[in-house]
Amino acid sequence: MATAVQKITLSPSRDIPFNKLVLSQSNIRRVKAGVSIEELAEDIVRRGLLQGLSVRPVFDQAGAETGMFEIPARGRRYRALELLVKQKRFAKTAPVPCIVRDSGIAEEDSLAENVQRAPLHPLDQFRAFLALREKGQSEEEIAAAFFVSVNVVKQRLKLASISPVLLDVYAEDDMTLDQLMAFTVSSDHERQEQVFERLKVSYDKQPYAIRRMLTEGAVRAADKRAQFIGVDAYLAAGGTVLRDLFQGDDGGWLQDVALVDQMVADKLKVESQTIAAEGWKWVEVAPGFPYGHAFGLRQLRGEIVALTAEEEATRDALRAEFDRLSDDYQDADELPDEVDERLSELETGLEAFETRPVVFDAAEIALAGAFISIGPDGQLRVERGYVRPEDELAVEPEANPANVSETERAMAAGSEDGIVTSAEPTAEPEEDDGLSPISDRLMTELTSHRTLGLRQALGERPDVAFLAALHVLALKTFYHYGSDSCLELDLKSVSFGTQAGLNDSASAEAIRARHESWAKALPNESADLWGALREWDGDSQAGLFAHIVSLSVNAVYEPWNRRPRAFAHADQLAQAVDLDMAAAGWKPSVDNYLSRVTKARILQAVAEAKGQRAADRIEHLKKGGMAKEAEMLLADTAWPPEPLRAPGKPALDTSEAEATPTGEQTPADGGETAMAECITSNDNDAADDAPPDVAAE
């Protein structure tokens, strides 16, 4: 005979006046979490009490009911109602729907009430928000109704752009919310599903990897091309931008690369027409030029447009206000926002007066040209006034050619000790009563003695020798008139070819700005340079000298020109200036390093920077995928390859990398050894210079 199933009986519900309710000490919730009491009270005003309270009768010592009821669970709702009573928005005696329990343990009721309550799934929240928006509510209204930020509502509604296939995967808990949110970068369902299929066979399923796959080939909004044309103009032209609402994306990714390139070309063409109208003989236009593109060309000096009286008054007023605010708040730990903003405005205004336009003579413009490109900040860069060697005007012969030309021919003949004499002495002039010119032979002999005298005297005067060296080097750097000096010092600068990105590097930008600053400080005419340099203080002279000498540094490896001693000196120089290439702005990327070395070197780089376990996680990937993953892993490190390290220093401080299983880090050799090993490896790895395998990881 089957046993009858005993049916349960639910606790009765009844309305109890609010003033008959008290909180129970059996409520287990002690830590505040979630929606505040104030927000819950406003929600009750808006929608009423959506759930009743669970209460138990209060008994006296004799076991008789007192007419009061305690609340072991949902005490936050009671406190919200209590707040409304204090605000006189809810009557003390108003009935409250309650479920009355008289069996079991009060603490158990409280625990079950909190533990068994499942939080709303984000997908359900998204669907609820979507339904409300479809019924006409704005994102702001939805946020206000549920006491969340507008950004949270936007993020949840952004899930509407995700393929239903992926939503189903997420609903089955086969994908994390962070992974799902990464797919919102693209609204192309087909593309999302393709990336998801790639993700299935990929070892790395982190959200950043999903974002990288979805944005492959796109142009970042921070790219100088995007800044040049403007994202708003790109959108107006029909372009699309991939955005990430869930983390910083620096403005997103411009998806239509062909449109970006076309808009860049069109805008550069318009700008170049304006520059060409100034009358330049030639104009070269490109999004970017290689570093050293103006090497060997003479740059016109031009005249800086002087300030008008009105402009000088404005500049003085800005300077006075800037100085006053700086003095008033010099002891303040933190500037008020309005003061900080005003100081920034004043600095910008004063900088505008420092960067005055330069005007050129019409005859010079007819000989010279201009380079037009995009600077790293996305602004138009115009480099005016460069004269090609073939466009230089013929130099007129100097006066008194009978003496000078013969002397120059004699000096050109040369001698072993550097003192020149005439190869074929000419006859002395016959005696006459008049004052005849000094013969070329005698002129050569006399000036030879003078040259030796100058050498001896200059060797005793380091200060003048320094000034003379600075003078001739400045002539050849800024004027291209080395013949204006009697010192036969020369300055060479290496040509870097057409390396991509070199001209936009942080170092190139700093050198360019420093060069322009010194050029503005020098006189326009080379004949005035000696006098100007003599008037400068020692620090200014030393600063210019350091800049000019720095332009002659050549530590470039050339396979046809082995220079081990020069590289050794480059190491010594790097130590002397405490060179840190990571601080100088160099970061390893797929283009500048990782795709151009072997897989073994990629793994070595990751192991040195992030630890052996990180390298092991990408070891199974093909080279293309490995290079991309390594770029992400190395992005926040200061790891440099051997040729960029200071000699004797490791790749990284060992505290920056995870410890390997043995607790050891791969040592990094310095000096010639590191360079030699790298060169040997490059020779051996030539087969790896082929395009990387970009098959599915």
C-alpha positions as CSV (number, residue, x, y, z in Angstrom):
1,M,0.0,0.0,0.0
2,A,1.5,3.3,-1.1
3,T,2.2,5.9,1.6
4,A,0.2,9.2,1.1
5,V,2.4,12.3,0.3
6,Q,2.0,14.8,3.1
7,K,1.1,18.2,1.7
8,I,2.6,21.4,3.1
9,T,0.8,24.3,4.6
10,L,2.0,27.8,3.8
11,S,2.2,30.4,6.5
12,P,-0.8,32.8,6.5
13,S,-0.5,36.4,5.3
14,R,-2.2,39.4,6.9
15,D,-2.0,43.2,7.0
16,I,-0.3,44.4,10.1
17,P,-0.1,48.1,11.1
18,F,3.4,49.5,10.7
19,N,3.6,50.6,14.4
20,K,3.1,46.9,15.5
21,L,6.4,45.9,13.7
22,V,9.9,45.8,15.2
23,L,13.2,44.6,13.9
24,S,14.5,41.3,15.2
25,Q,18.0,40.7,16.6
26,S,17.9,37.5,14.6
27,N,18.5,39.3,11.3
28,I,21.9,38.0,10.0
29,R,22.5,40.9,7.7
30,R,25.1,43.2,9.3
31,V,27.0,44.6,6.4
32,K,25.4,47.2,4.1
33,A,25.4,46.2,0.5
34,G,23.4,47.0,-2.7
35,V,20.7,49.6,-3.0
36,S,20.7,52.2,-0.2
37,I,17.8,52.6,2.2
38,E,17.0,56.0,0.6
39,E,16.9,54.6,-2.9
40,L,14.7,51.7,-1.7
41,A,12.3,54.1,0.0
42,E,12.0,56.1,-3.3
43,D,11.3,52.8,-5.1
44,I,8.5,52.0,-2.7
45,V,7.0,55.4,-3.3
46,R,7.2,54.8,-7.0
47,R,6.0,51.2,-7.2
48,G,4.7,50.3,-3.7
49,L,5.9,47.4,-1.7
50,L,6.6,44.6,-4.2
51,Q,7.2,41.9,-1.6
52,G,5.7,41.5,1.8
53,L,7.6,41.1,5.1
54,S,8.3,37.9,6.9
55,V,7.4,38.3,10.5
56,R,7.0,36.3,13.8
57,P,4.7,37.1,16.7
58,V,6.5,38.5,19.8
59,F,5.6,36.6,23.1
60,D,5.9,37.8,26.7
61,Q,7.6,35.8,29.4
62,A,4.5,33.8,30.1
63,G,4.4,32.8,26.4
64,A,1.4,34.9,25.5
65,E,1.3,37.0,22.3
66,T,1.9,40.7,22.8
67,G,0.4,41.9,19.6
68,M,3.8,43.0,18.3
69,F,5.6,41.3,15.4
70,E,9.4,41.1,14.8
71,I,11.1,41.0,11.4
72,P,14.0,38.5,11.2
73,A,14.3,39.0,7.4
74,R,13.9,41.9,4.9
75,G,14.8,44.5,7.6
76,R,15.9,46.9,4.8
77,R,12.3,47.2,3.6
78,Y,11.2,47.9,7.2
79,R,13.9,50.6,7.5
80,A,12.8,52.1,4.1
81,L,9.2,52.3,5.4
82,E,10.5,53.7,8.7
83,L,12.2,56.5,6.7
84,L,9.0,57.3,4.9
85,V,7.2,57.5,8.2
86,K,9.8,60.0,9.5
87,Q,9.3,62.0,6.3
88,K,5.5,61.9,6.9
89,R,5.0,60.2,3.6
90,F,3.7,57.0,5.2
91,A,1.3,56.7,8.1
92,K,2.3,55.0,11.3
93,T,-0.8,52.9,11.4
94,A,-0.8,52.1,7.7
95,P,-1.2,48.3,7.0
96,V,1.9,46.4,5.8
97,P,1.4,43.0,4.0
98,C,3.2,40.4,6.0
99,I,3.6,36.6,6.1
100,V,3.3,35.4,9.7
101,R,5.5,32.4,10.7
102,D,5.4,30.7,14.0
103,S,7.5,27.6,13.4
104,G,11.2,27.1,12.7
105,I,14.2,29.2,13.8
106,A,14.2,33.0,13.1
107,E,18.0,33.0,12.2
108,E,17.3,30.2,9.7
109,D,14.5,32.3,8.1
110,S,16.9,35.3,7.7
111,L,19.7,33.1,6.3
112,A,17.4,31.4,3.8
113,E,15.9,34.8,2.7
114,N,19.4,36.1,1.8
115,V,21.2,33.0,0.6
116,Q,18.4,31.5,-1.6
117,R,17.8,34.8,-3.3
118,A,19.4,34.7,-6.8
119,P,20.7,38.0,-8.2
120,L,19.3,39.0,-11.5
121,H,21.3,37.7,-14.5
122,P,22.8,40.6,-16.5
123,L,21.2,39.2,-19.6
124,D,17.8,39.4,-17.9
125,Q,18.6,42.9,-16.8
126,F,19.5,43.8,-20.4
127,R,16.2,42.4,-21.7
128,A,14.3,44.3,-19.1
129,F,16.0,47.5,-19.9
130,L,15.5,46.9,-23.6
131,A,11.8,46.3,-23.1
132,L,11.5,49.6,-21.2
133,R,13.3,51.5,-23.9
134,E,11.0,50.0,-26.5
135,K,8.1,51.2,-24.5
136,G,9.4,54.8,-24.8
137,Q,11.5,55.3,-21.7
138,S,14.9,57.0,-22.1
139,E,18.1,55.7,-20.8
140,E,18.1,58.5,-18.1
141,E,14.6,57.5,-17.0
142,I,15.5,53.8,-16.8
143,A,18.6,54.7,-14.8
144,A,16.6,56.9,-12.4
145,A,13.9,54.2,-11.9
146,F,16.4,51.5,-11.0
147,F,19.0,53.7,-9.2
148,V,21.8,52.8,-11.5
149,S,24.1,55.1,-13.5
150,V,23.2,56.0,-17.1
151,N,26.4,54.3,-18.2
152,V,25.2,51.0,-16.7
153,V,22.0,51.2,-18.7
154,K,24.0,52.0,-21.8
155,Q,26.3,49.1,-21.2
156,R,23.4,46.7,-20.7
157,L,21.6,48.0,-23.8
158,K,24.9,47.7,-25.8
159,L,24.4,43.9,-25.4
160,A,21.7,44.3,-28.0
161,S,24.5,44.5,-30.6
162,I,25.7,41.0,-29.8
163,S,24.7,38.1,-32.0
164,P,21.9,35.9,-30.5
165,V,24.2,32.9,-30.9
166,L,26.7,34.5,-28.5
167,L,23.9,35.5,-26.1
168,D,22.7,31.9,-26.0
169,V,26.3,30.8,-25.2
170,Y,26.5,33.3,-22.4
171,A,23.1,32.3,-21.0
172,E,24.4,28.7,-20.7
173,D,27.4,30.1,-18.7
174,D,29.8,29.0,-21.4
175,M,31.2,32.6,-21.6
176,T,32.0,35.2,-18.9
177,L,30.3,38.6,-18.9
178,D,33.7,40.3,-19.5
179,Q,34.2,38.1,-22.6
180,L,30.6,38.9,-23.8
181,M,31.2,42.7,-23.3
182,A,34.3,42.5,-25.4
183,F,32.2,41.4,-28.4
184,T,30.3,44.7,-28.2
185,V,33.2,46.5,-29.8
186,S,31.8,45.4,-33.2
187,S,28.1,45.3,-34.1
188,D,28.7,42.9,-37.1
189,H,27.1,39.6,-36.0
190,E,28.9,37.6,-38.6
191,R,32.3,39.0,-37.6
192,Q,31.5,38.3,-33.9
193,E,30.7,34.7,-34.7
194,Q,33.9,34.3,-36.8
195,V,35.9,35.6,-33.9
196,F,34.1,33.3,-31.5
197,E,35.0,30.3,-33.7
198,R,38.6,31.4,-33.6
199,L,38.4,31.8,-29.9
200,K,37.4,28.1,-29.5
201,V,40.8,27.0,-30.8
202,S,42.8,29.8,-29.2
203,Y,44.7,29.3,-25.9
204,D,44.2,32.9,-24.9
205,K,40.5,33.8,-24.4
206,Q,41.0,37.0,-22.5
207,P,38.7,39.9,-23.3
208,Y,41.6,42.0,-24.7
209,A,42.3,39.2,-27.2
210,I,38.7,39.3,-28.4
211,R,38.9,43.1,-28.8
212,R,42.1,42.8,-30.7
213,M,40.7,40.2,-33.1
214,L,37.6,42.3,-33.7
215,T,39.6,45.5,-34.5
216,E,42.3,44.0,-36.7
217,G,43.0,46.3,-39.6
218,A,41.0,49.2,-38.1
219,V,42.6,52.7,-37.5
220,R,42.6,53.8,-33.8
221,A,41.0,57.2,-33.2
222,A,44.3,58.1,-31.5
223,D,46.2,57.6,-34.8
224,K,47.5,60.8,-36.3
225,R,45.6,60.2,-39.5
226,A,42.3,60.0,-37.6
227,Q,43.1,63.1,-35.6
228,F,44.1,65.0,-38.8
229,I,40.8,64.4,-40.6
230,G,38.6,64.4,-37.4
231,V,36.4,61.6,-36.2
232,D,33.3,63.7,-36.7
233,A,34.1,64.4,-40.3
234,Y,34.8,60.7,-40.9
235,L,31.4,59.8,-39.4
236,A,29.8,62.5,-41.6
237,A,31.4,60.9,-44.6
238,G,29.7,57.6,-43.8
239,G,32.5,55.9,-41.8
240,T,31.8,53.7,-38.9
241,V,33.6,53.7,-35.5
242,L,33.9,50.7,-33.3
243,R,33.5,51.7,-29.6
244,D,34.0,50.0,-26.3
245,L,31.6,51.1,-23.6
246,F,33.1,48.8,-21.0
247,Q,36.7,50.1,-20.9
248,G,38.7,53.0,-22.2
249,D,39.2,52.8,-25.9
250,D,40.9,56.2,-26.7
251,G,38.0,57.2,-28.9
252,G,37.5,53.8,-30.6
253,W,38.6,52.4,-33.9
254,L,37.8,53.7,-37.4
255,Q,36.7,50.7,-39.4
256,D,36.8,52.0,-43.0
257,V,40.5,52.3,-43.6
258,A,40.1,53.1,-47.3
259,L,37.9,56.0,-46.4
260,V,40.4,57.3,-43.9
261,D,43.3,57.2,-46.4
262,Q,41.2,58.9,-49.0
263,M,40.1,61.7,-46.6
264,V,43.7,62.2,-45.5
265,A,44.9,62.4,-49.2
266,D,42.1,64.9,-50.0
267,K,42.8,67.1,-47.0
268,L,46.5,67.1,-47.6
269,K,46.0,68.1,-51.2
270,V,43.8,71.1,-50.2
271,E,46.4,72.2,-47.7
272,S,49.3,71.8,-50.1
273,Q,47.5,74.0,-52.7
274,T,47.4,76.8,-50.1
275,I,51.1,76.4,-49.3
276,A,52.1,76.1,-53.0
277,A,50.3,79.4,-53.6
278,E,52.9,81.1,-51.5
279,G,55.2,80.7,-54.5
280,W,57.5,77.8,-53.5
281,K,59.4,76.2,-56.3
282,W,58.4,72.7,-55.2
283,V,56.1,71.1,-52.6
284,E,56.3,67.5,-51.4
285,V,53.3,66.0,-49.7
286,A,52.9,62.8,-47.7
287,P,51.2,61.6,-44.5
288,G,54.7,61.2,-43.1
289,F,58.4,61.5,-44.3
290,P,61.3,59.3,-43.2
291,Y,63.7,60.7,-40.6
292,G,66.4,62.9,-42.1
293,H,64.4,63.6,-45.3
294,A,65.8,67.2,-45.3
295,F,69.4,66.0,-44.9
296,G,71.8,67.8,-47.3
297,L,69.3,70.6,-48.0
298,R,70.0,74.2,-47.0
299,Q,67.2,75.7,-44.9
300,L,66.4,79.4,-45.4
301,R,66.5,81.4,-42.2
302,G,63.7,83.8,-42.9
303,E,62.6,86.7,-40.7
304,I,60.3,86.3,-37.7
305,V,57.3,88.6,-37.9
306,A,57.7,91.2,-35.2
307,L,54.9,91.8,-32.7
308,T,52.7,94.8,-33.1
309,A,52.3,97.3,-30.3
310,E,48.9,95.8,-29.6
311,E,50.2,92.3,-29.5
312,E,53.1,93.3,-27.2
313,A,50.5,94.8,-24.8
314,T,48.4,91.6,-24.9
315,R,51.5,89.5,-24.3
316,D,52.6,91.6,-21.3
317,A,49.1,91.5,-19.8
318,L,49.0,87.7,-20.1
319,R,52.5,87.4,-18.6
320,A,51.6,89.7,-15.7
321,E,48.4,87.7,-14.9
322,F,50.3,84.4,-15.1
323,D,53.0,85.7,-12.8
324,R,50.4,87.0,-10.3
325,L,48.5,83.8,-10.2
326,S,51.7,81.8,-9.9
327,D,52.8,83.9,-6.9
328,D,49.4,83.8,-5.2
329,Y,49.1,80.0,-5.3
330,Q,52.8,79.0,-5.1
331,D,52.3,77.5,-1.6
332,A,49.0,75.8,-2.4
333,D,49.0,72.0,-2.2
334,E,46.3,71.9,-4.9
335,L,45.1,74.6,-7.3
336,P,41.4,75.4,-7.5
337,D,39.9,74.1,-10.8
338,E,39.2,77.6,-12.1
339,V,42.8,78.8,-11.4
340,D,44.3,75.7,-12.9
341,E,42.2,76.2,-16.0
342,R,43.1,79.8,-16.3
343,L,46.8,79.1,-15.9
344,S,46.5,76.6,-18.8
345,E,44.8,79.2,-20.9
346,L,47.5,81.8,-20.2
347,E,50.3,79.3,-21.0
348,T,48.6,78.5,-24.3
349,G,48.3,82.2,-25.1
350,L,51.9,83.0,-24.2
351,E,53.1,80.0,-26.3
352,A,51.3,81.5,-29.3
353,F,53.5,84.6,-29.0
354,E,56.6,82.5,-28.9
355,T,55.8,80.6,-32.1
356,R,55.7,83.6,-34.5
357,P,55.3,83.1,-38.3
358,V,58.4,83.4,-40.4
359,V,58.5,85.3,-43.7
360,F,60.9,84.7,-46.5
361,D,62.3,86.9,-49.3
362,A,60.4,86.4,-52.6
363,A,63.7,85.6,-54.5
364,E,64.5,82.9,-51.9
365,I,61.0,81.4,-52.1
366,A,61.5,81.0,-55.9
367,L,64.5,78.7,-55.2
368,A,63.2,76.7,-52.3
369,G,60.4,74.3,-51.5
370,A,58.4,72.9,-48.6
371,F,57.5,69.5,-47.1
372,I,53.9,69.0,-46.0
373,S,52.9,66.1,-43.8
374,I,51.0,65.1,-40.6
375,G,52.7,65.5,-37.2
376,P,52.4,62.9,-34.5
377,D,49.8,65.0,-32.8
378,G,47.6,64.9,-35.9
379,Q,48.2,68.6,-36.8
380,L,49.4,69.7,-40.2
381,R,53.2,70.0,-40.3
382,V,54.7,72.4,-42.9
383,E,58.5,72.6,-43.2
384,R,59.2,75.6,-45.4
385,G,62.4,77.0,-47.0
386,Y,64.5,74.0,-48.1
387,V,66.9,74.6,-51.0
388,R,68.1,71.6,-53.0
389,P,71.8,71.6,-54.1
390,E,70.9,71.7,-57.8
391,D,68.9,74.9,-57.1
392,E,71.6,76.8,-55.4
393,L,72.8,79.9,-57.1
394,A,76.4,80.0,-58.4
395,V,78.8,81.7,-55.8
396,E,80.3,84.9,-57.1
397,P,84.2,84.9,-57.0
398,E,85.7,86.8,-54.1
399,A,87.6,90.0,-54.5
400,N,91.4,90.0,-55.2
401,P,91.5,86.7,-57.1
402,A,95.2,87.0,-57.9
403,N,96.2,86.4,-54.3
404,V,93.3,84.4,-52.9
405,S,92.8,81.8,-55.7
406,E,96.6,81.0,-55.8
407,T,96.7,80.7,-52.0
408,E,93.7,78.3,-52.1
409,R,95.4,76.3,-54.8
410,A,98.5,76.1,-52.6
411,M,96.5,75.0,-49.5
412,A,94.7,72.4,-51.6
413,A,98.0,70.8,-52.5
414,G,98.6,70.0,-48.8
415,S,101.6,68.5,-47.0
416,E,102.3,65.8,-44.5
417,D,102.3,68.0,-41.4
418,G,99.2,69.9,-42.5
419,I,101.1,73.1,-43.4
420,V,100.8,73.8,-47.1
421,T,103.3,75.3,-49.5
422,S,103.1,76.1,-53.1
423,A,103.8,73.0,-55.3
424,E,105.5,75.2,-58.0
425,P,106.7,78.5,-56.5
426,T,106.2,81.5,-58.7
427,A,108.9,84.1,-59.4
428,E,109.2,87.0,-57.0
429,P,108.0,90.3,-58.6
430,E,110.7,92.7,-59.9
431,E,111.7,95.6,-57.7
432,D,110.0,98.9,-58.5
433,D,109.5,102.2,-56.7
434,G,105.8,101.5,-56.1
435,L,104.0,99.3,-53.5
436,S,103.5,96.1,-55.4
437,P,101.2,93.2,-54.2
438,I,102.8,90.4,-52.2
439,S,103.5,87.4,-54.3
440,D,101.5,84.2,-53.9
441,R,104.6,82.3,-52.8
442,L,105.4,84.8,-50.0
443,M,101.7,85.0,-49.0
444,T,101.7,81.2,-48.7
445,E,104.9,81.2,-46.6
446,L,103.7,84.0,-44.3
447,T,100.3,82.5,-43.7
448,S,101.9,79.1,-43.0
449,H,103.8,80.7,-40.2
450,R,100.6,82.4,-39.1
451,T,98.8,79.1,-39.1
452,L,101.4,77.5,-36.9
453,G,101.2,80.5,-34.6
454,L,97.4,80.2,-34.4
455,R,97.7,76.5,-33.7
456,Q,100.1,77.1,-30.8
457,A,98.2,79.9,-29.3
458,L,94.8,78.2,-29.7
459,G,96.2,75.1,-27.9
460,E,96.9,77.3,-24.9
461,R,93.3,78.7,-24.8
462,P,90.7,76.0,-24.3
463,D,88.0,78.6,-24.0
464,V,88.7,80.1,-27.4
465,A,89.3,76.7,-29.0
466,F,85.8,75.6,-27.8
467,L,84.3,78.7,-29.2
468,A,86.0,78.2,-32.6
469,A,84.9,74.6,-32.8
470,L,81.4,75.6,-31.8
471,H,81.5,78.3,-34.5
472,V,82.5,76.1,-37.4
473,L,80.1,73.3,-36.4
474,A,77.2,75.7,-36.0
475,L,78.1,77.1,-39.5
476,K,77.9,73.7,-41.1
477,T,74.8,72.7,-39.1
478,F,72.6,75.8,-39.4
479,Y,74.1,77.7,-42.4
480,H,76.0,75.2,-44.6
481,Y,78.8,77.8,-44.9
482,G,81.8,75.9,-43.5
483,S,84.1,78.1,-45.6
484,D,83.4,80.9,-43.2
485,S,85.7,79.3,-40.7
486,C,89.5,78.6,-40.9
487,L,89.0,75.4,-38.9
488,E,88.8,72.3,-41.0
489,L,86.4,70.4,-38.8
490,D,83.6,68.4,-40.4
491,L,80.3,67.1,-39.1
492,K,78.7,64.0,-40.6
493,S,75.2,62.7,-39.9
494,V,74.1,59.1,-40.7
495,S,71.2,58.6,-43.2
496,F,68.6,56.2,-41.8
497,G,66.8,55.4,-45.0
498,T,63.1,55.0,-45.0
499,Q,62.4,53.3,-41.7
500,A,58.7,53.5,-40.9
501,G,57.7,55.4,-37.8
502,L,61.2,56.7,-37.1
503,N,60.3,60.3,-37.9
504,D,57.4,60.3,-35.6
505,S,59.2,58.7,-32.6
506,A,59.5,60.6,-29.3
507,S,63.3,61.1,-29.8
508,A,62.9,62.5,-33.3
509,E,60.2,65.0,-32.1
510,A,62.4,66.1,-29.2
511,I,65.5,66.6,-31.5
512,R,63.4,68.5,-34.0
513,A,62.0,70.8,-31.3
514,R,65.5,71.4,-29.8
515,H,67.0,72.1,-33.3
516,E,64.2,74.7,-34.1
517,S,64.7,76.3,-30.7
518,W,68.5,76.8,-31.3
519,A,67.9,77.9,-34.9
520,K,65.7,80.8,-33.7
521,A,68.4,81.9,-31.2
522,L,71.1,82.2,-33.9
523,P,71.5,85.3,-36.1
524,N,70.2,85.1,-39.7
525,E,73.6,85.9,-41.3
526,S,76.5,83.6,-40.9
527,A,78.9,86.6,-40.7
528,D,77.2,87.6,-37.5
529,L,77.6,84.2,-35.8
530,W,81.0,84.6,-34.3
531,G,80.1,87.8,-32.5
532,A,76.8,86.4,-31.3
533,L,78.4,83.2,-29.9
534,R,81.0,85.3,-28.0
535,E,78.2,87.2,-26.3
536,W,76.6,84.0,-25.0
537,D,77.2,82.7,-21.5
538,G,78.9,79.4,-21.0
539,D,75.8,77.3,-20.4
540,S,74.2,78.5,-23.7
541,Q,77.4,77.7,-25.6
542,A,77.7,74.3,-24.0
543,G,74.0,73.6,-24.7
544,L,74.4,74.4,-28.4
545,F,77.6,72.5,-28.6
546,A,76.0,69.4,-27.1
547,H,73.1,69.6,-29.5
548,I,75.4,69.9,-32.6
549,V,77.7,67.1,-31.5
550,S,74.7,64.8,-30.8
551,L,73.7,65.1,-34.5
552,S,76.9,63.3,-35.5
553,V,76.3,60.2,-33.4
554,N,76.3,57.1,-35.6
555,A,75.7,53.8,-33.7
556,V,73.8,52.3,-36.7
557,Y,74.7,48.7,-37.5
558,E,75.5,48.2,-41.2
559,P,76.3,44.6,-42.4
560,W,78.8,45.9,-44.9
561,N,80.6,48.2,-42.4
562,R,81.8,46.3,-39.3
563,R,82.8,48.8,-36.6
564,P,83.3,46.9,-33.4
565,R,85.3,49.8,-31.8
566,A,82.6,52.3,-32.7
567,F,79.9,50.1,-31.1
568,A,82.1,49.8,-28.0
569,H,82.2,53.6,-27.8
570,A,78.5,53.7,-28.3
571,D,78.1,51.5,-25.2
572,Q,80.4,53.8,-23.2
573,L,78.4,56.8,-24.4
574,A,75.1,55.1,-23.4
575,Q,76.5,54.5,-19.9
576,A,77.7,58.1,-19.7
577,V,74.3,59.6,-20.5
578,D,72.4,56.8,-18.7
579,L,70.4,55.9,-21.8
580,D,67.0,54.3,-21.2
581,M,65.3,53.4,-24.5
582,A,62.0,52.5,-22.7
583,A,61.9,55.9,-21.1
584,A,62.8,57.4,-24.5
585,G,59.5,56.0,-25.8
586,W,60.5,52.8,-27.6
587,K,58.1,49.8,-27.1
588,P,58.4,46.4,-28.8
589,S,55.6,45.8,-31.4
590,V,54.8,43.4,-34.1
591,D,56.1,45.8,-36.8
592,N,59.3,47.1,-35.1
593,Y,60.6,43.8,-33.7
594,L,58.4,40.8,-32.9
595,S,57.5,39.8,-36.4
596,R,61.1,40.1,-37.6
597,V,62.8,37.7,-35.2
598,T,62.5,34.0,-34.6
599,K,59.9,32.4,-32.3
600,A,62.7,31.6,-29.9
601,R,63.5,35.3,-29.5
602,I,59.8,36.2,-29.0
603,L,59.6,33.6,-26.2
604,Q,62.8,34.9,-24.7
605,A,61.5,38.5,-24.7
606,V,58.2,37.4,-22.9
607,A,60.1,35.2,-20.5
608,E,62.5,38.1,-19.5
609,A,59.7,40.6,-19.2
610,K,56.8,38.5,-17.8
611,G,58.2,35.3,-16.6
612,Q,58.6,31.8,-18.0
613,R,55.0,30.8,-17.4
614,A,53.8,33.6,-19.6
615,A,56.1,32.5,-22.4
616,D,54.9,28.9,-22.0
617,R,51.3,30.0,-22.5
618,I,52.0,31.3,-26.0
619,E,54.6,28.7,-27.0
620,H,52.1,26.6,-29.0
621,L,51.0,29.5,-31.3
622,K,52.2,30.1,-34.8
623,K,54.6,33.0,-35.3
624,G,52.0,35.5,-36.4
625,G,49.7,34.9,-33.4
626,M,52.7,34.6,-31.1
627,A,54.0,38.0,-32.2
628,K,50.6,39.7,-31.6
629,E,50.2,38.0,-28.2
630,A,53.7,39.0,-27.2
631,E,53.0,42.6,-28.1
632,M,50.1,42.7,-25.7
633,L,52.1,41.0,-23.0
634,L,55.0,43.4,-23.4
635,A,52.9,46.6,-23.8
636,D,53.1,47.6,-20.1
637,T,56.7,46.6,-19.5
638,A,60.0,48.4,-20.1
639,W,61.6,45.5,-21.9
640,P,64.2,46.3,-24.7
641,P,66.0,43.9,-27.0
642,E,69.8,43.5,-26.6
643,P,70.9,46.2,-29.0
644,L,68.9,48.8,-27.0
645,R,70.0,47.9,-23.5
646,A,72.6,49.8,-21.6
647,P,75.7,47.6,-21.3
648,G,75.9,45.5,-18.1
649,K,72.2,46.0,-17.3
650,P,69.6,43.2,-17.4
651,A,66.6,43.2,-19.7
652,L,64.4,44.2,-16.8
653,D,64.5,44.6,-13.0
654,T,63.8,41.0,-11.9
655,S,61.1,42.3,-9.6
656,E,59.1,43.3,-12.7
657,A,58.9,39.8,-14.1
658,E,57.2,36.7,-12.6
659,A,59.6,34.3,-11.1
660,T,60.4,31.3,-13.3
661,P,59.9,27.8,-11.8
662,T,63.5,27.8,-10.8
663,G,63.5,31.4,-9.6
664,E,66.0,32.4,-12.2
665,Q,65.8,35.0,-14.9
666,T,67.6,34.8,-18.3
667,P,70.7,37.0,-18.0
668,A,71.2,39.8,-20.5
669,D,74.7,40.3,-21.8
670,G,75.9,43.9,-22.5
671,G,78.4,45.6,-24.7
672,E,79.9,44.1,-27.7
673,T,78.9,40.5,-26.7
674,A,75.2,41.4,-26.8
675,M,75.6,43.2,-30.1
676,A,77.6,40.3,-31.6
677,E,75.1,37.7,-30.5
678,C,72.2,39.7,-31.9
679,I,74.0,40.2,-35.3
680,T,74.9,36.5,-35.5
681,S,71.3,35.6,-34.7
682,N,70.0,37.9,-37.4
683,D,72.3,36.3,-39.9
684,N,71.2,32.8,-38.9
685,D,67.5,33.8,-38.8
686,A,67.4,35.1,-42.3
687,A,64.9,32.5,-43.3
688,D,62.5,33.8,-40.6
689,D,62.3,37.2,-42.4
690,A,59.5,35.8,-44.6
691,P,56.1,37.2,-43.9
692,P,54.7,35.7,-40.6
693,D,52.2,32.9,-40.7
694,V,48.9,34.5,-39.9
695,A,46.8,31.4,-39.9
696,A,44.2,30.8,-37.2
697,E,46.0,30.4,-33.9
